[in-house]
Amino acid sequence: MAQPRVFCLVLLTVALGAQALTPSHHLSLSDVDRLKGLLSQPFTDLASAYYSIVGLSKLGASVADENDACQFLKAQLDPMSVDSLFFAAEASQAIADCEVSIFNETRDILLAAVSEDSTVTQIFRAVSALSSLGLPLASQEVVAALVARIAKEDNVLAITTALQTATRLSQQAELGGILEEIEDLAARLDDLGGVYLQFEEGLEATALFVTAAYTLSDHADTEPPLKEDQVIQLVNSVFSKKSWDSRSEAFSVACAAAALSSNRFHVPVIVSTQGPATVSHSQPILHLLVTDILSNPLASANLLVESAQAVASKSVVLSQAPFSLRNGIFELNFMASQPASGYYQFTVAVTGDSRLVANQVELKVKVSTEVAVTNMDLSVVDKDQSIGTKTSRVDYPFKAKGSFTADSHQNFAMNFQLVDANTGVELTPHQTFVRFHNQKTGQEVVFVAEPDSKNLYKFELDTAERKSEFDSMSGTYVLHLIVGDATLENPILWNVADVVLKFLDEEAPAAIQSKTLYMPKPDIQHLFREPEKKPPTVVSNTFTALVLSPFLLLLILWFKLGANISNFSLSPSSVLFHVGHACMLGLMYVYWTHLNMFQTLKYLAIIGSLTFLAGNRMLAQKAVKRYGQSSTLTFFTRSTCEN
Amino acid sequence: LECTMDAFLCLTSAYFPKWRRGHQTYKRTLVLLDNLNIRDTHSIFFRSLADRGFDLSFKTADDPSLSLIKYGQFLYDHLIIFSPSVEDFGGNINVETITSFIDGGGNVLVAAGSDIGDPLRELGSECGIEFDEEKTAVIDHHHYDVSDPGEHTLIVADPENLLKAPTIVGNPSDKPILFKGVGMVADPDNPLVLDILTGSSTSYSYFPDRPISQYPHAVGKNTLLIAGLQARNNARVVFSGSLYFFSDAFFNSAVQKATPGSQRYAQTGNMELAEALSQWVFKEAGVLRVGAVTHHPVGESTPPAAYTITDLVEYSVVIEKLSKGSWVPFDGKDIQLEFVRIDPFVRTYLKKNGDKYSVQFKLPDVYGVFQFKVDYNRLGYTHLYSSTQVSVRPLQHTQYDRFIPSAFPYYASVFSMMGGLFVFSIVFLHMKEKEKSD
């Protein structure tokens, strides 16, 4: 009998789970603080003062110095401007004992603004100022003016403003027409993926619409025409932005939060766990917080677990169990129902207030435990099994003494078991990795260890087969066992042993291109050609001397033979000839050191022709002289004979 | 007509680059989103871009009016894809147009997530990055955040796992980085992929809710959380496995590893990293250019028509980098100059000398047509390349060595012969013979 009932319940919760949409965004306490911080920034004009003072009051806070703020409002007030009157009047309402002084004409100015010729914003500001200042106004006229204006200004912002105006009017006025606008506006909202619902005008428009819709519904005491899903989608889109661009945006979010947390129809509930959604043997109690949008605890609520079922096995562990409330936190000792480790799907119902929206909440709760590694055996096995294996047992968290060596004919093997430290049950965690880390190269190779049917882990490394994964790099590898699972409180990273792997054909490690791509390249110095080796200078000097020696020999022999130049006559032609001759020889030297051939030929032509002429002349003189001398010679010869 | 056409073409080509160089036009950015709400949940990141002058156009990724290229011109300079789950881009955008956008020099920032769709996986493989399957997540049971919702997928990444390149990841800080999303691995055959942020040794990528039945796609340090790529045309692409990485929530969140005794940081390093990454990927950082190149023999100021072998030559080049929108002198210590004739003959470091980099070196004793080449390719910087062609000729015949000691015998013999001739000619011509004594 009980079986089908449980089954029905499971079906029911599954069906609910498929439908239930829960708010995925709200203002956490730190978000509220940041929002307050943004609104508490010093204000410079009436508009920012209004946003700050009213926004903070919506969040249940107030400005730092109310007197100062009140003085600021009074000083900045321009009694002739509707806007200025609106900002000052509204802000002063939010401050205790702050009254803005008004003149007699003020009412006339404000009433004049309430007409079909003013914009909706003007009407709103005038009406708000009037009602804040406690001045009488004719509600029905305002309604008429609003209806006429809405027909002209058919945009989201104008209609939202009209809704806000209506909240300031007497409940006796005919607000029905304006109330209908809420539904029309709701139809204009864009649905983004079924999660968000917003106006394309932006966050501010959406937030102000939410504010106006709920304030007006409260005022008129009619339920707003928004479905539960729509409310949640609106919550998601208004509160998903956590960093606000401007004071007015922050103000609109604060107003929407205030409207959604205190109205008479819909109050979205946020159910969150305090800390992680985890229970364990050491921490058996599940703590839940039930709050409104502003993270204020909902004291009147009751919390009930409709069902809790294991995600893996779909078996129901707990049903219809109430939470107990202690210090604003709902508590449930889930470990009392002795769940196995894993995930549990909780369906939690919040009751106690008919206004609550999203009061069916699905939670994923984790039951975590601690793991222990037992029976860790390491061995090096010969492939042909000729040598008996030596197994060594290692205890967590110690490292094996000595290192293991495996070459290409051997397998390295590792056997171990993982058990629940609390119950002794065997576990198969998500991550059971064996990591080899080469500390020299930084290379790491990771293998997955898989359990057999008895949940005994056996890891075997075939050194020859796996060499490509190690890039055939022999060396010492540090062996780690990594065990982890989301349901384990103590993930294990255990340095089990050092393993020396030896691969046969060790290849030089290929340079990894990406490493060198961005590195400076090695310097290149150009290797200049070596000058040819020369013989020692002693040899050349010796030969120089030898080469010069014939000339010397000539001079010596001539000296001995009595060579002379007694016939030299200092005639210009012979001097010129010899100087010219010397110059020609000298020119050869200059040619060698300085000149090129054409220059040389030019100089040679000049010197040569001079020398030629001088030589000719000299030889002619010589010939004449010789001729004369030869007759004298005969005479001489004869006379000597005679002597 | 032809003349006017030519003139028109000249005018446009002269006018166009100037117009393109206008500051604003380089910052047109298309942002593709899964839904427009992402603009609100990631507002800090987008605001920082807008504050830096980027002109952001937000569109949903399936908007039918999307287009990147119109009449052969790119409509945007940068593309941000923050739409992990997109199954089909709208309009005329698809993986092919995005790849041709990158080929055309466009920069792309992609953020994925565990709900990654096929187009992003395809785009990844085009760029040498393999995403893991849909619904997988990077899991790390040893380094997850205290606020992890239960599956240990909210990962605290150590800043030590960041790429050591300040131009890409910003100045080093000790703030951990929060990450939640899909893992990637780099294609080992693509040397251009940069491992910007990797997982720790204990991380892996798999389905969090299924037992491991096959080897995970990415394991340990191979798991890429953020990867980058600078293509050969200097176009830059960054892939983040996590869209949450850029979110306001992660920017402002406190971070603490769940391991007992871990340090708590009041803020994550996400904001700084995201800003640095966006500066790099959108070419605000790490952009270099070559200025004036001069070369001349030492002691002269102008280059000759041709250098002679073994000349002592001075080469200098101005290198500038882009910093906050203006060009400032670049400060690098490892810029190398090559003197190349097919293969480099000389490779030497350039020294910073005022605003210029210069070096003096002796030309090799080989003649031919050479190039002074600066080819500076460093991590995080655009590829800098400059080459200047010069010719080097052999020695003229007058430039060879004279007065070689070994040749002194030859010189001596020549001069002794000339001396002999001179003396002999005098003696021969002017000798007075002794009278015969008989």
Interface residues (C-beta under 8 A of the other chain):
Chain A: R34 L192 G193 V195 Y196 Q198 E200 L203 N236 S237 S240 K241 K242 S243 D245 G275 P276 A277 T278 V311 Y343 K364 K366 T428 H430 Q431 T432 F433 R435 H437 E444 V446 V448 H480 I482 G484 D485 A486 L488 P491 L493 Q513 S514 L517 Y518 P520 K521 P522 D523 I524 Q525 H526 F528 R529 K534 P535 T537 V539 S540 N541 F543 T544 L546 V547 L548 P550 F551 L554 L555 W558 G562 A563 N564 I565 S566 N567 F568 S574 H578 H581 A582 L585 M588 Y589 W592 T593 M618 K622 F636
Chain B: D34 N35 L36 N37 D40 T41 S43 I44 R47 I139 D140 H141 H142 V146 S147 D148 P149 G150 E151 H152 P191 L192 V193 S201 T202 Y204 Y206 P208 D209 P211 I212 Y215 P216 V219 G220 K221 D248 A249 F251 N252 T310 D334 Q336 E338 F339 P344 F345 V346 R347 T348 Y349 K362 P364 D365 N377 R378 L379 R402 I404 P405 S406 A407 F408 P409 Y411 A412 S413 F415 S416 M418 G419 G420 L421 F422 V423 F424 S425 I426 V427 L429 H430 M431 K432 K434 E435
